[in-house]
Amino acid sequence: MARTKAILIVGGSGFVGSHLALHLREGYKVFATTYTHRMLIPGVTVYPLAIDNRDWMKRMIYNTQPDVVIYAVGSHTIGREEADKRKAESAHAGGAVTLCDVADIMQPKFIYLSHCQVFDGEKGNFHEGDSALPTTDLGKVKIQGENFIKGRSLNHLIVRSSPLFGRGNGRNFSPLDRLRISLDRGQRVELPTNEYYSYAPIYGLVEMISRLIETNIRNKIFHYGGLTKVSQYEFARGFAKRFGFDQKLVQPLRQETTAASKAKPIVLDYSLNCTNAVQTLKIKPLLLEQGFDLIEKKLVTHL
């Protein structure tokens, strides 16, 4: 009888990590680490973890004996890069390379979750082979993490995702939860109109990771995004319209009026092309409305 694979999710209390834990616990022996938001996940063994403590990481690896490590630490939310740059580097890059080093003797499959902002946003529709030249803080620490993992792991996968939307895990709010709460309270929300993303539901990323766990593919990069490219402002307006909120509460982010700002505003396009993942893993990318349908059907299990 085949042994059930052990999956270690580092960052298991976050938006992405908790969704992965809830989904993967049905077919695997799942371990998850928590740090800022400590929580219990039924069916999952949870460990506290300080990503800057090498000895603690080593003990955790020997205790869990993972076949697969999924690194989902750090904020993946637009505009929420950690103010402390050293802390951000530790979360997105330093912790990943330390964990990769201490787990080296077991050679687990190492899946590193990255972000579309590793690109400069100049042309959009980015493929895996396009040059990654980040200009944002989040993009810079993510590309550091990618490069460290590519240089140190012989069995890695890097998944770059567009901004993800979905319900929170019942313990902390997701970006969509915060938007919904603001609209429900009648609060004005101001968002940029000049940054475009191929927004995608969290559920699709979870399914994609599930398929990567079972493949023999290694040392590759995959993109995950939706089929609809919109700005943050358009996304929020679309959500408000779909779920019956007052669309007028969503307003364009006001810019300072200066001589420089009178020039034509810079438009950034961080949309991803996920054709490679579609063809290789047989995933089905969704339109924005289809993603909203999944939320309405409440397909997410809460803790």
Short mmCIF file of the C-alpha atoms (twelve columns), coordinates in Angstrom:
data_MODEL
# 
_entry.id   MODEL 
# 
loop_
_atom_site.group_PDB 
_atom_site.id 
_atom_site.type_symbol 
_atom_site.label_atom_id 
_atom_site.label_alt_id 
_atom_site.label_comp_id 
_atom_site.label_asym_id 
_atom_site.label_seq_id 
_atom_site.Cartn_x 
_atom_site.Cartn_y 
_atom_site.Cartn_z 
_atom_site.pdbx_PDB_model_num 
ATOM 1   C CA . MET A 1   0.000   0.000  0.000   1 
ATOM 2   C CA . ALA A 2   1.411   3.377  -1.032  1 
ATOM 3   C CA . ARG A 3   2.353   5.798  1.724   1 
ATOM 4   C CA . THR A 4   0.261   8.957  1.940   1 
ATOM 5   C CA . LYS A 5   2.329   11.939 0.908   1 
ATOM 6   C CA . ALA A 6   3.209   14.510 3.544   1 
ATOM 7   C CA . ILE A 7   2.687   18.163 2.570   1 
ATOM 8   C CA . LEU A 8   4.209   21.026 4.546   1 
ATOM 9   C CA . ILE A 9   2.582   24.420 3.953   1 
ATOM 10  C CA . VAL A 10  4.743   27.245 5.272   1 
ATOM 11  C CA . GLY A 11  2.446   30.212 5.874   1 
ATOM 12  C CA . GLY A 12  -0.593  28.062 6.557   1 
ATOM 13  C CA . SER A 13  -2.599  30.723 8.389   1 
ATOM 14  C CA . GLY A 14  -2.565  33.181 5.491   1 
ATOM 15  C CA . PHE A 15  -5.188  33.578 2.785   1 
ATOM 16  C CA . VAL A 16  -3.458  31.314 0.262   1 
ATOM 17  C CA . GLY A 17  -1.947  28.869 2.763   1 
ATOM 18  C CA . SER A 18  -5.189  28.192 4.620   1 
ATOM 19  C CA . HIS A 19  -7.085  27.515 1.390   1 
ATOM 20  C CA . LEU A 20  -4.383  25.044 0.390   1 
ATOM 21  C CA . ALA A 21  -4.543  23.323 3.784   1 
ATOM 22  C CA . LEU A 22  -8.327  22.998 3.674   1 
ATOM 23  C CA . HIS A 23  -8.228  21.476 0.206   1 
ATOM 24  C CA . LEU A 24  -5.182  19.208 0.507   1 
ATOM 25  C CA . ARG A 25  -6.122  17.672 3.885   1 
ATOM 26  C CA . GLU A 26  -8.580  15.382 2.103   1 
ATOM 27  C CA . GLY A 27  -5.883  13.445 0.256   1 
ATOM 28  C CA . TYR A 28  -2.605  14.068 2.068   1 
ATOM 29  C CA . LYS A 29  -1.028  14.237 5.494   1 
ATOM 30  C CA . VAL A 30  -0.896  18.002 5.818   1 
ATOM 31  C CA . PHE A 31  1.275   20.080 8.138   1 
ATOM 32  C CA . ALA A 32  1.000   23.852 8.252   1 
ATOM 33  C CA . THR A 33  2.972   26.567 9.999   1 
ATOM 34  C CA . THR A 34  1.579   29.720 11.569  1 
ATOM 35  C CA . TYR A 35  3.264   32.835 12.861  1 
ATOM 36  C CA . THR A 36  1.343   36.101 13.130  1 
ATOM 37  C CA . HIS A 37  -2.134  34.546 12.979  1 
ATOM 38  C CA . ARG A 38  -2.053  31.386 15.083  1 
ATOM 39  C CA . MET A 39  -4.977  29.090 14.373  1 
ATOM 40  C CA . LEU A 40  -6.179  25.508 14.421  1 
ATOM 41  C CA . ILE A 41  -7.172  23.812 11.169  1 
ATOM 42  C CA . PRO A 42  -9.168  20.578 11.633  1 
ATOM 43  C CA . GLY A 43  -7.414  17.642 9.986   1 
ATOM 44  C CA . VAL A 44  -4.118  19.538 9.748   1 
ATOM 45  C CA . THR A 45  -1.161  19.414 12.147  1 
ATOM 46  C CA . VAL A 46  -0.169  22.994 12.904  1 
ATOM 47  C CA . TYR A 47  3.263   24.176 14.048  1 
ATOM 48  C CA . PRO A 48  4.336   27.644 15.171  1 
ATOM 49  C CA . LEU A 49  7.287   28.841 13.117  1 
ATOM 50  C CA . ALA A 50  9.792   31.672 13.173  1 
ATOM 51  C CA . ILE A 51  11.231  31.817 9.672   1 
ATOM 52  C CA . ASP A 52  14.449  33.400 10.928  1 
ATOM 53  C CA . ASN A 53  15.184  30.491 13.305  1 
ATOM 54  C CA . ARG A 54  17.236  27.927 11.379  1 
ATOM 55  C CA . ASP A 55  17.360  25.367 14.203  1 
ATOM 56  C CA . TRP A 56  13.598  25.476 14.652  1 
ATOM 57  C CA . MET A 57  13.126  25.003 10.902  1 
ATOM 58  C CA . LYS A 58  15.445  22.004 10.958  1 
ATOM 59  C CA . ARG A 59  13.518  20.341 13.801  1 
ATOM 60  C CA . MET A 60  10.234  20.962 11.997  1 
ATOM 61  C CA . ILE A 61  11.524  19.363 8.787   1 
ATOM 62  C CA . TYR A 62  12.704  16.261 10.647  1 
ATOM 63  C CA . ASN A 63  9.389   16.032 12.501  1 
ATOM 64  C CA . THR A 64  7.220   16.344 9.406   1 
ATOM 65  C CA . GLN A 65  9.377   14.498 6.814   1 
ATOM 66  C CA . PRO A 66  7.632   16.319 3.927   1 
ATOM 67  C CA . ASP A 67  7.433   15.010 0.385   1 
ATOM 68  C CA . VAL A 68  6.342   18.464 -0.757  1 
ATOM 69  C CA . VAL A 69  7.020   21.900 0.741   1 
ATOM 70  C CA . ILE A 70  4.771   24.787 -0.325  1 
ATOM 71  C CA . TYR A 71  6.171   28.204 0.564   1 
ATOM 72  C CA . ALA A 72  3.280   30.646 0.928   1 
ATOM 73  C CA . VAL A 73  4.766   33.115 3.437   1 
ATOM 74  C CA . GLY A 74  4.302   36.873 3.219   1 
ATOM 75  C CA . SER A 75  1.633   39.198 1.910   1 
ATOM 76  C CA . HIS A 76  0.636   38.656 -1.729  1 
ATOM 77  C CA . THR A 77  -1.727  41.615 -1.653  1 
ATOM 78  C CA . ILE A 78  -1.227  44.621 -3.917  1 
ATOM 79  C CA . GLY A 79  0.017   47.607 -1.975  1 
ATOM 80  C CA . ARG A 80  0.613   45.683 1.245   1 
ATOM 81  C CA . GLU A 81  4.350   45.140 0.985   1 
ATOM 82  C CA . GLU A 82  5.858   45.135 4.454   1 
ATOM 83  C CA . ALA A 83  7.079   48.574 5.522   1 
ATOM 84  C CA . ASP A 84  10.191  47.000 7.029   1 
ATOM 85  C CA . LYS A 85  12.223  46.032 3.946   1 
ATOM 86  C CA . ARG A 86  14.462  43.671 5.918   1 
ATOM 87  C CA . LYS A 87  11.404  41.888 7.280   1 
ATOM 88  C CA . ALA A 88  9.968   41.621 3.776   1 
ATOM 89  C CA . GLU A 89  13.178  40.108 2.436   1 
ATOM 90  C CA . SER A 90  13.222  37.628 5.296   1 
ATOM 91  C CA . ALA A 91  9.612   36.588 4.698   1 
ATOM 92  C CA . HIS A 92  9.662   36.251 0.917   1 
ATOM 93  C CA . ALA A 93  13.270  35.273 0.254   1 
ATOM 94  C CA . GLY A 94  15.473  34.583 3.287   1 
ATOM 95  C CA . GLY A 95  13.068  32.179 4.958   1 
ATOM 96  C CA . ALA A 96  12.556  30.276 1.720   1 
ATOM 97  C CA . VAL A 97  16.255  29.707 1.124   1 
ATOM 98  C CA . THR A 98  16.879  28.671 4.745   1 
ATOM 99  C CA . LEU A 99  14.038  26.167 4.574   1 
ATOM 100 C CA . CYS A 100 15.320  24.901 1.240   1 
ATOM 101 C CA . ASP A 101 18.772  24.389 2.767   1 
ATOM 102 C CA . VAL A 102 17.640  22.519 5.886   1 
ATOM 103 C CA . ALA A 103 15.313  20.289 3.839   1 
ATOM 104 C CA . ASP A 104 17.999  19.511 1.261   1 
ATOM 105 C CA . ILE A 105 18.876  16.100 2.699   1 
ATOM 106 C CA . MET A 106 15.303  14.903 2.027   1 
ATOM 107 C CA . GLN A 107 14.963  16.527 -1.396  1 
ATOM 108 C CA . PRO A 108 11.241  17.357 -1.169  1 
ATOM 109 C CA . LYS A 109 9.490   18.993 -4.078  1 
ATOM 110 C CA . PHE A 110 9.710   22.721 -3.248  1 
ATOM 111 C CA . ILE A 111 6.841   24.859 -4.571  1 
ATOM 112 C CA . TYR A 112 7.474   28.597 -4.238  1 
ATOM 113 C CA . LEU A 113 4.503   30.929 -4.664  1 
ATOM 114 C CA . SER A 114 5.463   34.133 -6.446  1 
ATOM 115 C CA . HIS A 115 3.574   37.100 -7.910  1 
ATOM 116 C CA . CYS A 116 2.936   38.861 -11.211 1 
ATOM 117 C CA . GLN A 117 4.755   41.980 -9.967  1 
ATOM 118 C CA . VAL A 118 8.103   40.323 -10.691 1 
ATOM 119 C CA . PHE A 119 7.512   41.980 -14.087 1 
ATOM 120 C CA . ASP A 120 7.787   45.686 -14.852 1 
ATOM 121 C CA . GLY A 121 4.201   46.095 -16.066 1 
ATOM 122 C CA . GLU A 122 5.170   47.654 -19.397 1 
ATOM 123 C CA . LYS A 123 3.499   45.271 -21.840 1 
ATOM 124 C CA . GLY A 124 1.280   42.783 -19.994 1 
ATOM 125 C CA . ASN A 125 0.320   39.250 -21.052 1 
ATOM 126 C CA . PHE A 126 3.627   38.043 -19.618 1 
ATOM 127 C CA . HIS A 127 4.880   34.547 -20.437 1 
ATOM 128 C CA . GLU A 128 7.157   32.471 -18.217 1 
ATOM 129 C CA . GLY A 129 10.153  33.182 -20.431 1 
ATOM 130 C CA . ASP A 130 9.816   36.974 -20.344 1 
ATOM 131 C CA . SER A 131 12.469  38.910 -18.455 1 
ATOM 132 C CA . ALA A 132 11.526  39.622 -14.841 1 
ATOM 133 C CA . LEU A 133 12.513  43.211 -14.056 1 
ATOM 134 C CA . PRO A 134 10.460  44.230 -11.008 1 
ATOM 135 C CA . THR A 135 9.961   47.838 -9.989  1 
ATOM 136 C CA . THR A 136 7.725   47.309 -6.912  1 
ATOM 137 C CA . ASP A 137 8.891   46.272 -3.452  1 
ATOM 138 C CA . LEU A 138 6.805   43.104 -3.593  1 
ATOM 139 C CA . GLY A 139 8.189   42.179 -7.009  1 
ATOM 140 C CA . LYS A 140 11.783  42.737 -5.895  1 
ATOM 141 C CA . VAL A 141 11.585  40.441 -2.875  1 
ATOM 142 C CA . LYS A 142 9.691   37.824 -4.858  1 
ATOM 143 C CA . ILE A 143 12.319  37.688 -7.595  1 
ATOM 144 C CA . GLN A 144 14.973  37.326 -4.889  1 
ATOM 145 C CA . GLY A 145 13.091  34.325 -3.555  1 
ATOM 146 C CA . GLU A 146 12.740  32.843 -7.041  1 
ATOM 147 C CA . ASN A 147 16.435  33.209 -7.788  1 
ATOM 148 C CA . PHE A 148 17.486  31.703 -4.458  1 
ATOM 149 C CA . ILE A 149 15.252  28.673 -4.955  1 
ATOM 150 C CA . LYS A 150 16.354  28.133 -8.558  1 
ATOM 151 C CA . GLY A 151 19.979  28.217 -7.436  1 
ATOM 152 C CA . ARG A 152 19.622  25.885 -4.446  1 
ATOM 153 C CA . SER A 153 16.872  23.340 -5.139  1 
ATOM 154 C CA . LEU A 154 17.156  20.519 -7.649  1 
ATOM 155 C CA . ASN A 155 13.444  19.809 -7.432  1 
ATOM 156 C CA . HIS A 156 11.520  23.071 -7.441  1 
ATOM 157 C CA . LEU A 157 8.479   24.657 -9.041  1 
ATOM 158 C CA . ILE A 158 7.704   28.370 -9.101  1 
ATOM 159 C CA . VAL A 159 4.110   29.523 -9.477  1 
ATOM 160 C CA . ARG A 160 3.545   33.180 -10.297 1 
ATOM 161 C CA . SER A 161 -0.020  34.259 -9.749  1 
ATOM 162 C CA . SER A 162 -2.138  37.269 -10.523 1 
ATOM 163 C CA . PRO A 163 -4.005  38.844 -7.585  1 
ATOM 164 C CA . LEU A 164 -6.249  36.188 -6.056  1 
ATOM 165 C CA . PHE A 165 -9.761  36.697 -4.770  1 
ATOM 166 C CA . GLY A 166 -12.001 34.620 -2.553  1 
ATOM 167 C CA . ARG A 167 -13.431 34.374 0.932   1 
ATOM 168 C CA . GLY A 168 -11.197 34.495 3.976   1 
ATOM 169 C CA . ASN A 169 -10.527 31.570 6.279   1 
ATOM 170 C CA . GLY A 170 -12.771 32.639 9.146   1 
ATOM 171 C CA . ARG A 171 -9.901  33.935 11.277  1 
ATOM 172 C CA . ASN A 172 -8.522  36.809 9.199   1 
ATOM 173 C CA . PHE A 173 -9.978  38.781 6.315   1 
ATOM 174 C CA . SER A 174 -9.070  38.328 2.678   1 
ATOM 175 C CA . PRO A 175 -8.760  41.413 0.412   1 
ATOM 176 C CA . LEU A 176 -12.209 40.598 -0.967  1 
ATOM 177 C CA . ASP A 177 -13.635 40.392 2.554   1 
ATOM 178 C CA . ARG A 178 -12.289 43.862 3.321   1 
ATOM 179 C CA . LEU A 179 -13.816 45.244 0.123   1 
ATOM 180 C CA . ARG A 180 -17.173 43.617 0.864   1 
ATOM 181 C CA . ILE A 181 -17.240 44.922 4.444   1 
ATOM 182 C CA . SER A 182 -16.454 48.472 3.324   1 
ATOM 183 C CA . LEU A 183 -19.189 48.432 0.701   1 
ATOM 184 C CA . ASP A 184 -21.667 46.866 3.117   1 
ATOM 185 C CA . ARG A 185 -20.980 49.695 5.582   1 
ATOM 186 C CA . GLY A 186 -21.450 52.300 2.889   1 
ATOM 187 C CA . GLN A 187 -17.829 53.378 3.042   1 
ATOM 188 C CA . ARG A 188 -16.131 55.020 0.080   1 
ATOM 189 C CA . VAL A 189 -13.348 52.959 -1.528  1 
ATOM 190 C CA . GLU A 190 -10.706 54.605 -3.714  1 
ATOM 191 C CA . LEU A 191 -8.642  52.413 -6.008  1 
ATOM 192 C CA . PRO A 192 -6.106  52.908 -8.847  1 
ATOM 193 C CA . THR A 193 -7.361  52.976 -12.424 1 
ATOM 194 C CA . ASN A 194 -4.000  52.599 -14.175 1 
ATOM 195 C CA . GLU A 195 -2.801  49.171 -12.953 1 
ATOM 196 C CA . TYR A 196 -4.171  46.137 -14.766 1 
ATOM 197 C CA . TYR A 197 -4.200  42.521 -13.567 1 
ATOM 198 C CA . SER A 198 -5.658  39.215 -14.718 1 
ATOM 199 C CA . TYR A 199 -7.539  38.597 -11.463 1 
ATOM 200 C CA . ALA A 200 -8.188  34.935 -10.661 1 
ATOM 201 C CA . PRO A 201 -10.104 32.980 -7.993  1 
ATOM 202 C CA . ILE A 202 -8.088  31.312 -5.238  1 
ATOM 203 C CA . TYR A 203 -9.863  28.030 -5.970  1 
ATOM 204 C CA . GLY A 204 -8.141  27.676 -9.327  1 
ATOM 205 C CA . LEU A 205 -4.700  28.154 -7.815  1 
ATOM 206 C CA . VAL A 206 -5.450  25.481 -5.213  1 
ATOM 207 C CA . GLU A 207 -6.436  23.048 -7.956  1 
ATOM 208 C CA . MET A 208 -3.312  23.900 -9.931  1 
ATOM 209 C CA . ILE A 209 -1.069  23.237 -6.912  1 
ATOM 210 C CA . SER A 210 -2.862  19.914 -6.366  1 
ATOM 211 C CA . ARG A 211 -1.976  18.841 -9.891  1 
ATOM 212 C CA . LEU A 212 1.630   19.990 -9.558  1 
ATOM 213 C CA . ILE A 213 2.028   17.855 -6.436  1 
ATOM 214 C CA . GLU A 214 1.196   14.727 -8.434  1 
ATOM 215 C CA . THR A 215 3.367   15.451 -11.468 1 
ATOM 216 C CA . ASN A 216 7.011   14.591 -12.053 1 
ATOM 217 C CA . ILE A 217 7.619   18.061 -13.472 1 
ATOM 218 C CA . ARG A 218 10.524  19.861 -11.840 1 
ATOM 219 C CA . ASN A 219 12.521  23.063 -12.127 1 
ATOM 220 C CA . LYS A 220 9.834   24.923 -14.076 1 
ATOM 221 C CA . ILE A 221 7.885   28.176 -13.768 1 
ATOM 222 C CA . PHE A 222 4.129   28.324 -14.273 1 
ATOM 223 C CA . HIS A 223 1.764   31.305 -14.476 1 
ATOM 224 C CA . TYR A 224 -1.747  31.395 -13.041 1 
ATOM 225 C CA . GLY A 225 -4.234  34.113 -13.929 1 
ATOM 226 C CA . GLY A 226 -7.761  34.709 -15.118 1 
ATOM 227 C CA . LEU A 227 -9.118  35.535 -18.557 1 
ATOM 228 C CA . THR A 228 -10.340 39.034 -17.686 1 
ATOM 229 C CA . LYS A 229 -7.877  41.919 -17.454 1 
ATOM 230 C CA . VAL A 230 -9.110  44.815 -15.326 1 
ATOM 231 C CA . SER A 231 -7.801  47.550 -13.057 1 
ATOM 232 C CA . GLN A 232 -8.273  47.401 -9.280  1 
ATOM 233 C CA . TYR A 233 -10.988 50.050 -9.677  1 
ATOM 234 C CA . GLU A 234 -12.810 48.047 -12.382 1 
ATOM 235 C CA . PHE A 235 -12.554 44.852 -10.331 1 
ATOM 236 C CA . ALA A 236 -14.176 46.517 -7.313  1 
ATOM 237 C CA . ARG A 237 -16.900 48.094 -9.474  1 
ATOM 238 C CA . GLY A 238 -17.591 44.714 -11.045 1 
ATOM 239 C CA . PHE A 239 -17.843 43.087 -7.635  1 
ATOM 240 C CA . ALA A 240 -20.183 45.801 -6.360  1 
ATOM 241 C CA . LYS A 241 -22.451 45.421 -9.382  1 
ATOM 242 C CA . ARG A 242 -22.485 41.611 -9.207  1 
ATOM 243 C CA . PHE A 243 -23.420 41.471 -5.521  1 
ATOM 244 C CA . GLY A 244 -25.812 44.397 -5.320  1 
ATOM 245 C CA . PHE A 245 -23.677 47.053 -3.635  1 
ATOM 246 C CA . ASP A 246 -23.690 50.742 -4.526  1 
ATOM 247 C CA . GLN A 247 -21.164 51.087 -7.344  1 
ATOM 248 C CA . LYS A 248 -20.816 54.809 -6.628  1 
ATOM 249 C CA . LEU A 249 -18.954 53.918 -3.414  1 
ATOM 250 C CA . VAL A 250 -16.056 52.726 -5.593  1 
ATOM 251 C CA . GLN A 251 -14.152 55.768 -6.815  1 
ATOM 252 C CA . PRO A 252 -10.920 56.338 -8.764  1 
ATOM 253 C CA . LEU A 253 -7.937  56.985 -6.557  1 
ATOM 254 C CA . ARG A 254 -7.349  60.717 -6.477  1 
ATOM 255 C CA . GLN A 255 -3.934  61.827 -7.619  1 
ATOM 256 C CA . GLU A 256 -2.036  64.881 -6.421  1 
ATOM 257 C CA . THR A 257 -2.258  67.767 -8.878  1 
ATOM 258 C CA . THR A 258 1.309   68.691 -9.813  1 
ATOM 259 C CA . ALA A 259 3.060   69.771 -12.982 1 
ATOM 260 C CA . ALA A 260 4.373   66.251 -13.440 1 
ATOM 261 C CA . SER A 261 0.984   64.624 -12.862 1 
ATOM 262 C CA . LYS A 262 -0.598  66.651 -15.681 1 
ATOM 263 C CA . ALA A 263 1.254   64.480 -18.155 1 
ATOM 264 C CA . LYS A 264 -0.430  61.338 -19.439 1 
ATOM 265 C CA . PRO A 265 -0.525  58.853 -16.516 1 
ATOM 266 C CA . ILE A 266 1.599   55.740 -16.742 1 
ATOM 267 C CA . VAL A 267 -0.458  52.603 -17.346 1 
ATOM 268 C CA . LEU A 268 0.936   49.405 -15.865 1 
ATOM 269 C CA . ASP A 269 -0.176  45.994 -17.110 1 
ATOM 270 C CA . TYR A 270 0.791   43.011 -14.947 1 
ATOM 271 C CA . SER A 271 -1.495  40.491 -16.642 1 
ATOM 272 C CA . LEU A 272 -0.158  36.952 -17.002 1 
ATOM 273 C CA . ASN A 273 -0.417  34.469 -19.850 1 
ATOM 274 C CA . CYS A 274 -1.169  31.029 -18.385 1 
ATOM 275 C CA . THR A 275 -1.289  29.039 -21.643 1 
ATOM 276 C CA . ASN A 276 1.579   26.843 -20.463 1 
ATOM 277 C CA . ALA A 277 -0.294  25.792 -17.308 1 
ATOM 278 C CA . VAL A 278 -3.500  25.229 -19.256 1 
ATOM 279 C CA . GLN A 279 -1.806  22.941 -21.761 1 
ATOM 280 C CA . THR A 280 0.470   21.116 -19.313 1 
ATOM 281 C CA . LEU A 281 -1.797  20.767 -16.274 1 
ATOM 282 C CA . LYS A 282 -5.196  20.895 -18.007 1 
ATOM 283 C CA . ILE A 283 -6.474  23.657 -15.758 1 
ATOM 284 C CA . LYS A 284 -9.354  25.854 -16.862 1 
ATOM 285 C CA . PRO A 285 -8.832  29.618 -16.524 1 
ATOM 286 C CA . LEU A 286 -11.962 31.591 -15.699 1 
ATOM 287 C CA . LEU A 287 -13.549 34.869 -16.649 1 
ATOM 288 C CA . LEU A 288 -14.071 37.331 -13.814 1 
ATOM 289 C CA . GLU A 289 -17.818 36.660 -13.758 1 
ATOM 290 C CA . GLN A 290 -17.185 32.930 -13.447 1 
ATOM 291 C CA . GLY A 291 -14.971 33.599 -10.459 1 
ATOM 292 C CA . PHE A 292 -17.743 35.656 -8.867  1 
ATOM 293 C CA . ASP A 293 -20.116 32.730 -9.478  1 
ATOM 294 C CA . LEU A 294 -17.873 30.486 -7.371  1 
ATOM 295 C CA . ILE A 295 -18.004 32.961 -4.502  1 
ATOM 296 C CA . GLU A 296 -21.798 33.170 -4.701  1 
ATOM 297 C CA . LYS A 297 -22.104 29.393 -4.538  1 
ATOM 298 C CA . LYS A 298 -20.058 29.393 -1.312  1 
ATOM 299 C CA . LEU A 299 -17.774 26.589 -2.390  1 
ATOM 300 C CA . VAL A 300 -15.258 27.442 0.335   1 
ATOM 301 C CA . THR A 301 -15.223 25.503 3.603   1 
ATOM 302 C CA . HIS A 302 -14.774 27.726 6.613   1 
ATOM 303 C CA . LEU A 303 -12.803 26.658 9.689   1 
# 
